[in-house]
Amino acid sequence: MSKIVTKSIKMPDGAEITIETGKLAKQADGSVVVRMGNTMLLATVVSATEAKEDTDFLPLSVDYQEKFASSGKIPGGFLKREGKLSDHEVLISRLVDRALRPLFPDDYHADTQVMISMISHDENVMPDSLAALAASAALSVSDIPFNGPISEVRVIKYEGEFLVNPNKEKAKAAELDIIVAADLKNIMMVEGEMKEVSEADLLEAMKVAHDAIKLQCQAQIELAQEVGSTQKREYSHEKSDPELWAKMESELYDKLYAVVSKQTADKSVRSNDVKAIKEAFVESLPEDHEYDSFLISQYFKKLHKRAARTFVLNERKRLDGRDFTEVRPITCEVDYLPSAHGSAVFTRGETQSLTSCTLGTKLDEQMIDGATESGYNKFILHYNFPGFSTGEVRPNRGPGRREVGHGNLAMRALKQVLPAEDTNPYTIRLVSDILESNGSSSMATVCAGSLALMDTGVKISAPVSGIAMGMISDAETGKYAILSDILGDEDHLGDMDFKVTGTAKGITACQMDIKVDGLSYQVLEEALEQAKQGRLHILNVMNEVISEPRADFKPHVPRSEKFNIPKDQIGAVIGPGGKVIQEIQKETGATINIEEVADSGVVTVFAVNKEAMQAAVKRIKAIVAVPEVGEVYEGKVKSIMPFGAFVEFMPGKDGLLHISEIKWERLEKMEGVLEVGEEVTVKLIGIDKKTGKFRLSRKVLLPKPEHKNEQN
């Protein structure tokens, strides 16, 4: 029997997190159960003992899955079992992956799998903030080489106070909500959304998060020591050829430096120039050379990266000739697609997004059926990244994890400025198709999405822009360069990818990945300020095209109206067996949805045009209207009696038009006076307090004969 070891972590607010190892999944290289409240995560890690031949990267896979049984649910669908990861699970998997990946040794290339399963759920504990802690702890108790530990926490700003790992209710009401990953010394990853907060608030939230993470990292170190797993496995995953390296360094470095020094804005030109150097070198080798082609490629990439980074740091210039703070040329266009409800094309340098906006009914809402969340989503953003956007041939097999992550970031950036749900009757879908890509395509999606929303006429509170920041640094010299609006090459060659979105007032979302140790808060503050200036510049360019939502929708855009009716009137609108509501929908062509919410009924009317919508709304409001004494109504005779006629003066409401109230002249009988189905204008002159019956009059609306003046 293996030894069961448990460590406890006391959080600043008094909450307790426990990490247990040695009880479950003992055949994995490492496994732990992390528990907070009644939420429990099982994390396992397994890594192959050898790397596959000619592998120059870490084949790491991270899968986070929420078991439905953990919250007492049975999965929906025909199969009734957990299957493909949901977008929600993919996003949490990405959070963990991005935190772990930089901490593996650069020369470790064995297939490695991290699996995290939520096996018990507590509604008051959000599991995504515990997933990276569980994964890191499993690695810490294994013999897999890992330069951790790390952990992640959620930090929110709620009623002016920063809170760590809050409950779901407070997180939903927070003005700032971020997940931060870090080790004992450095912050490595940040992602979250905000309600137009300042750069200072975001930086302070990172510091609060780091303090809490240090406690969790220390507990993992103690756990590993107690388990006795501080000794990591030996490995040798990289080939080397010092002679080849020396030859390539002496022959190619200066040539590569010269190419990057050309500062051309066309990435295909840069790429072809670099490719030509490699091809010339290979062709110069004797036919019977014994150099490894894989090593040639590896050493060439290494030299190219060094040349590009050295050029930027020494010359204080960029690969495409821009200044560090300069944003690439921007063009914007709205209303590009004539049949879409709204559309925009946003082009920045060699990155381009074509985004469409579509308005739908409540029936178009996205149903969410998860272990921890059930309900409906009425704002959807999809991001597509086809192969042709980078000149590649790539099969179209649906969205991958990158597409899901980029779309989610843009969605979080824009949802902060949408109308409140109780005032917005529409389901909104944005689709960003990336037509060209050379860095910052997710930020192009934010900009194009903001433009498309305004072009549609969605009443957003303010336009939103986004920018991707990068950094190149040298730990030995202390030199660094913060780069605004990074290219794809600068992303691959650099040490940071920091995306920031916001309005003129403040930040709405961010996503940061840091690939080096020792990034100070001072540098982060500098990057945030530089990002702010870039965002505002982009926003000014966007505002020249469209700066606020259109006053009205386009003629072909469906119309919708949302209003409340008394709860006891819902049945009257629906009618027996749905007869009334079906009749209204058939005659007007509108779609009507009624929900019972608290003490009222929420009615949403959706129609293909304004006239149809207004006709349906008028019919419904007439049904639920409260009769008022003294008001005049257009009625229809329903039946005739010897003493008068019953007139339907409002839908479902009949009143008695007494024989004496039909004309000023005295009537002896009803024959020949009115006919069933005849339309008649009447005035409500009274309501019986005991029976609630309505008394109507027609004669009071007619001119009174002069000879009657004294008698009446």
N, C-alpha and C positions, 0 to 999 in steps of 0.2 A: 504494500500500500504506500502510495506517495504521501509526502507530507503536505498537509493543508495549511496554507499561510494566509493570513488576512491582515491588511493594513487599513487604518481608518484615517480619513482626512477631515478636519474640522474647517469649514469654510468661514469667511469673515462674518456672515450673518447667523452663524450657529448651526447651519445645515451640515449633515454628515454624509460623506461618501465613503463607501468601503470597496476595497479591491481584494478579491479572493482568488487564489490559484491552488491547483493541486487536487481539486474535486472533480471537475468536469473536463471532458475532451483531452485526456492525458496523452493520447498518441500524437497530437499536434506538436509542432516544435515549441509552441508556447500558447497558453490559454489562460484567460482570466474571466471572472464575472465581476462587473462593476455594478454597484447598487446605490441608488439614492432614493429615499422613500420606498415606494413599491415598484419603481422602475428598475429593471435588471437587464443588462446587456452582456451577452456572451461573445467574447472576441477570441478568435483563433488565428494563428499565423503558421504557415508552412512554407519552407523555402527549399528548392532543389539543392542537392549537394554539389552539383556541377553546373556550369553555364553551358548553353548551347554554343556550338562553334560559330565564330565570327559574329558574336553579339557585342554591340558596343553601347548598350543602354541597359537600364534596369527594367526587366519585364515584370512590373508590379501591377497587380490587380487588387482593387479594394471593392468589396461588395457589402453594403449595409442593407439589411432586410428586417422589416417589422412583421413578426408573426401575428396573425389575426387572433390566435388564441390568447395572446398576451393581454388583450383587452376584452376577452370574452365575446369575440365575434367570429362568424363564419364568413369566409370570402364570398363575394358575389360572383356572378357569371355561371356558366354551365359546369365548369370543372370543379368549382368550389375548393380550390387550393391555391396557395401562393405560386405565382409564376414569374414572368418577366418583371424586373424591378420597375416600380413606378417612377415617374419623374421626381417625386418627392424623395424617394430612396436614392435615386441617381445623384441628386444634388448633395445629399449628406455624404454619399460615397466620395464625391469629388472634394468636399471639404476635408475629409480625412486624407485622401490621396495627396492633395496639395500640401498638407502639413507634414506628412511622413516622407515623401519622395526626396526632398533636398537633404535629409539626414542620413541616407544610406551612403556608404563610401562610393566615390566616383568610379572605382574599378570593380564594383560588385555587380555582376550581371546574371545571377541565377534567377530562374523563375520564382517569384515570390507572391503568395496569395494571402490577403488579409480578409477574413470574413467576420462581420459583426452582426449578431442577431439580437433583436429586442425580444426577450422571452417573457417579460412581464412589464406592464404599463401602468403608470400612475398618472392620472390626469393633471396632477399638480407639478409634475416633473417633466420637462421637455427633454426627450432622449438625444436630440441632435447635439446638444452641448456636452454629452458624455461619450460620444462615439470615438473621438480621437484619443481620449484618455484611455479607453478600453483597448484600442488598437496598440497604442504605445506601450501600455503595461504588458500586453501579451508579448510584444517584441522584447521588452526588457527582461522578462523571465525566460526567454529563449536563448539559444546560442547563435542566433542570426546576427551578423554584423550590423550595428545600428548606432549612430552617433546621437542618440537621444539621451534621456526621454524628452517627450514633448507633451503638451496637452492643449485642449481648446476649452474656452468658456464663452458663454453668452453674457454680454453686458448691455443693459438698457438704461436710458435716462427716463425716469418716471417721476413726475411731479418735482422736477428739479434735482433729483437724487440719482446717482449711479448705482445700479443693483447688479449683482452677479448671479447668473442662473436663476432668474425669477420664474414665477408661475406663468401659465399661458395667458391669463387674463391681463396681467400687468404688461406682458410683452406686447399684446395686441394694442394696448392703449399708450404705449411708449412713444416718445418723440424721436428716439434713437434706439436701434436694435441691431447689434453686430455680433458676429462670431469671430473670436480672435484666437489664433494659434501661436504658440511660442515655446521655446525651451527655457532653461534657467537664465540665459543671457539675452536672447534676442527674440523679437517678434518676427514671425515668418509669414503669416497669412492673416488677412482681415477681409471679411465680407459682411455686408449688411445694408440696411435701408434706414433713411432718416426723413423727418419732416422739415426739410430746409434748415438744417442746423449749421452752426459755424464750424470752421476748421479747428478752432480751439476745443470745442466740445468733442469732436471726433478724436483728437489727440489725447484728451483727458480720459476718454473711455478706454483707449488702448492701454494707458498706464494702469488704470484700475484692473483691467483684465490681466495684465502681466503679473501684477502682485498676487492675484489668485492662482494663476498658473504655476508660479514658483512653488506654492505649497503642494500642488499635485505632482510636480516633477520630483520634488524631494521625497515624497512618499513612494514613488516608483523606484527611486534609487535604493531606498531602504528595503523595499520588497525584494528587489533583485539580490541584494546582499544576503538577506535572510534565506532566500531560496537557494542561494549558492550558484547563481547563473551569470556571474560577472565575466566569466571567461567565454569569449566568442570563438566560433569555429575558424579554422584557417582555410584560406582559399587562394586560388591563383587563376583569375579569369581573363587576364589580358596578356597577349603576346607582345613581345618587344623586339626591336632590331635597332640597336644604337647606331650601327653603321648607316642604315637607311635614314634614320632620323637626322643624323648629322649632314648627310648628303642633301636631303630635301630642305633642311633649314638654311644651309649655305646657298643653295641654288634658287630657292623659291621665295624666301621671306621678303626680300627687297622688291621682287616683282609683284607680290601680293600687296605690299604696302603702297606701291606706285598705283595699282589699280584702285584701291580704296581712296587714294588721294585725289582721284579724278572728280569726285563729288558729283556724280551724275544722278539725276532724279529718276531716271528710268531703271526700274529694278531688273528688267530683262537684259539691258545693256551691261549692268554690273555683273549679273549672273553669267552672261556669255563670256565676259572678259575673264572672270575667275575660272570658268570651265576651260577656257582656251589654255590657260597656264598649266592646268593639270594634264590636259591632253598632250600638250607639247612635251611635258616632262616624261610622261609614259612612253611617248614615241621616241624619245631620246635614249631610252634604255635599250641595251642589247636584246636581241630576240631570245637569247638563252639566259636572260637574267633570272635570278632565283628570289627576287624580292616578292614578298607577299602582297597581293593586290588589295587585300582587306586593310593591311597596315598602311599602304600608300594612301588609301582614302581617309583613314583615321588621322594620319599625320598631316595630311593636306587640310582637313577641317580644322585641326588644332592650330596650324600656322595661319590660316585665314582668320580665325577668331582672334588670335593674338595681334595680327597686323591691324585689324579693324579697331580693336579696343585701344591699342597703343596710339593709333592715329587720332582718335577722338580725344584721348586724354592729353596728348602732347601738343596737338595742333589746335585744340579747342574748336574743332569744326566737326560737322556731321557728314555721313556718307553721301547724302544728297545735296550738300552745300548749304543747308539751313543753319541759322543760329540755334543755340540750345532751346530758346524759348519760342522759336518761330513755328507757327502752325502752317501746314501745307495749304495751297490754294483750295478754296471751297466754292462750290456752286450748288444752288438749291432750286428746286422747282416743285410746285404743288399743282394739283388737279391734272396730273399727267395721264391718268387712266380715266377715260370719259365715262365708263360704265361702273366704276367702283364708287362706293359711297364717299371715299376720300383717298387721296394718294399723294406720295411725295417721292422725289428722287433727291438723294443727298450724296454728293461726291466730294471727297476730300483727298486730294492727291490721286493715288491709284487705288483708292478704296471707295466702293459705291454700293449704296443700298437703295433698292426700290421697295417701298413699303406701302401696303394697302390697308385701309381701315374699313371694316364692315360692321354694320349695326344689326343686331338680331333681337328676337323676343326673349322672354323668360324661358320659352321652350328650347332655346339654343344654349342655355347655360351649361357649363361643363359639370357633370356629376362627379363628385369626389367620394370614393369608397375605399378608405384606408383603415389600417388598424388603429390609428390615433386620430384620424380626422374623417368626418363624413359631412356632406353638405353639397353646396353648389358654388361655382366660381363664375362670375359674370365679366371678368376681364382676362382675356387670353392673348398671349403674345407668342408667336412662333417665329423662330429664326432658322433660315435655310442657308446652307453653305455648299453649293454645288461645285463639282470639280473644275468646271470651266472658269470659275472666278479666279483661279490661280493658274489657268492654262494647263490643267492636268486632266488625264482620263481616269475617272474614278467611278465605280458603279454606284448607282443611287439605291441605297439600302435603308432609307429612312434616317431619321435623326439619331446621331450618336450622342455620347455624353457631352462633348464639347458644344454641340448645338443646343442641347437642353440647358446647359449652364449659361451660355451667352444669352439665350432667350430669357432665362429667369432673371439675369442681372438687368436687362433692359426693361422687363416687366416691373421689377421692383422700383426702378428709377422713375417710371412714368406713372405708376399707380398713386404716387403721393399727390399728384396734381389733378386727379380725376374728380368729377363731382361726387358728393357723398352718395352712398348706395341708396339711401331712402329718397333721394331726389333724382336718381338716374334710372329710368325704366329700361334702358337698353342693355343687352349683352354686347360687349365690344370685343372684336377680334382684330388684332394687328398681325400682319404677316410681313416679315422682312426677308427679302430675297437678296442675298449678297451677289452682285453681278461682277464685281472686281474686288480683289483683296490684296492689300499690302499693309497690313497692320491696322488695328483699331476698328475692326468691323463691328464689334458689339457696340462701340460708341457711335458709329455711324447709324446703327439701328435705333439708338436712343434719339438722335437728332432727327432722323427721318420719321420715326414714330411720333414725335412731338409735332412735326409739321403736318403729318397725315391726320392726326386728331383734330388740329385746328382747321384743316381744309375740309374735314367732314362737318364741322360745326359742333363737336363735343366741347362742352364748356369747361375746359381745363382752367385751373386757377392761374397758371403761368407757363410759358414755354420752358423746356428742359433741353440742355445740351450736355455732351459728355466728351471727355478727353482721356487718352491713355498716356500715362507718364512712364518713362523708363530711366534707367541709371546704369552707368558704367563706372566701375571703381577699381582701384588698385590698393590692396591692403598694405603693401610694402611702402609705397610712396605717400599714401594718404590722399592721393588725387581721386576726385570723383566728378562726374558730370551728370546733371539731371536733365533729361531730354523730354520736351513736350511733343505730344502727338507722334508717338514712335512708329517707325517703319517695322515691317515684318523682320528684317535683318537685325534691327536694333533690339527687338524683342528676343530673338534667338541668341544674340551675342551678349546681351546685357545681363544685369544682376537684379533687375526689378521690373515688374509689370504692375502698375498702379493705375487702375481705372477709377475716375471720379465723375459723377454726374450731378447736375443741380440746376437750380433756377438762379436768377439774379440775386435772390435773397439768401440762398444757402444750399447745402448738399442734400441730395435725395437718395443717393446710393453710392457704394464704393466696393471695389474688389482689388485686393493687393496680394501679390505673391513676391516674396523676397528670396533670392537664391544664394545670398552670401551672409556670412556672419558679421556682426558688429555694426549694423545700421543704427545710428543714433537717432534719438527723438528730434535732435536739431535738424538732421537731414530730412526726416519725415516732415517736419514743419515747413522746411524750405520747399519740399516737393508739393505739399498741399497748397502753399501760397502760389507757386508757379502754375499749378493746375487751375487754381481759381482764375488767374489772369487769362489762361488759355480758354477756359469755359466761357468767360464773359466775351472774349473776342469772337468765338464761334456763335454765341447767342446773338451778338450784334449783326453778324452776317445773316443768320436765319431770320431775324426780325425785319430785315430789309425786304424779304419775300412775303412773309406773313407773321404778324406779331401778336395776334389774338384770334380766337375762334370766329368763324363766320357767324354772322347774325342769325342766319337760318340755314337749314339743311338744303341740299340741292333738290330739284323737283322730283328726281327718281328715288330719293332716299325714303325708306319707310318712316312713318310717323308713329309716335307713341306718346301716351299720356298716362300718368299714374295719379290716383286720388283715393281717398278713404271714403267708405260708406259705413253707416251704423251696422254693428254686428247682427242685429236682429233683422236687417234688410237683405242679408246675403241670400236667404232662401227665396225672397221675392224676385231678385235679379236672376237667379238660376232657374226658378220655376219648377213645377212638378216634372220630375224625370229629365230636367235640363231643357224643358220646352222653351222657356223664355229666352235664355241666353243663346240657345241654338238658333232661334228665330232671328235675334238681333245680328248674329254672326252671318247668317245666310243672306239677310236683306242688305247689310252694309258692306260685307266682305272683310270685316275686321276680325282680328283674333283677340279674344277676351280671356284674361286669366284672373281668378279671384282667390286670394289667400286670406285665411283667418289669422290675424296677428293681434295678440292681446285682446283688447275690447273693441276692435273694429275690423272691417274687411278691407283689404288692400286690393284695389282693382287696377289692372294694367291693360290698357287697350293698345293694340298694335295694328296698323293698317298700312296699305300700300301707298296711300296718299292722304293729304290733310282732310279732304272732304269726307272720306269714308270714316276717318277717325272721329271727326266732329259729330257725324251722324250717330255713331255708336255711343259716344260719350253723352250726347243729348238724351238718347233713349234710356241709358242707365240712370242718369241723374233725375230724369223724370219719374222713374220707378221709385227711387228712394227719397224724392222730394217730400217735404212735410207740408201738407195743405195749410194755407194761411187765410184766415177770414179777411175778406176785403179784396182778395186777389181775383183776377179775371182769368178764366181758363177756356181753352178750346176743347169742347167735349163731344162725345158721340152718344146718341140715344141707344141704350141697350135693351130697354123694355118699356112698354106703355101700360099703365094701369088706369082705372076709372078716375082716380084722384090725382093723376099726374104721370110723370115719366122719370125713370131712373137713367141718369146720365153718367157715363164714365168720363170724368173730367181730368183724371190723372191715371196713368197705367195702374190697373188693379184697384182703383178707388172710385166707387160709385156714390152719387148723391141724389137726393130726391129733389126734382124740379116740380114743385106742387102746382096744380092746375091754376092756382091763384097767382103764381109767380111767373107765368108764361107771358102774359100780356097785361096791359093796363085795363083793357076791356074785360068784362066778366065773361068767363067761359062756362057753359053749362055741361059740356061733355068733351072728351078727348078725341073723338073721332074726327079725322081730317086735319088735326092741328099739327101733329108731329108724326114722323115715321121712324121705325127702327132702322138704325144705321145713319140717320140724318145727323150732320154735324151742326152743333149749336154752340154759341158763345154764352157762357154763364159766369156768374159771380158767386163766390162762396160767401153766404151771408150768416152762417152760423154752424156750430158744432155742438151737438147735444152732449152735455157733460157726463151724463150717466151712460148712454149707449154708444157715444162716439160717432153717431150718424151725422152725415153732412146734409145741410140745407142749402139749396142752390136757388138762384133767381136769374131770370132772363129779362124781366120787365124793367129792372132797375138800370139796365144798360140801354133801354129804349127811351126816346123822347116822351115826356109825360104830357098827355093831352091837356089843353088849357082848362077845360071844364072840370077837370079832376083836381085842380090845384087846391081849392078850398076843402074838398073832402079828404085830401091826403096831406 
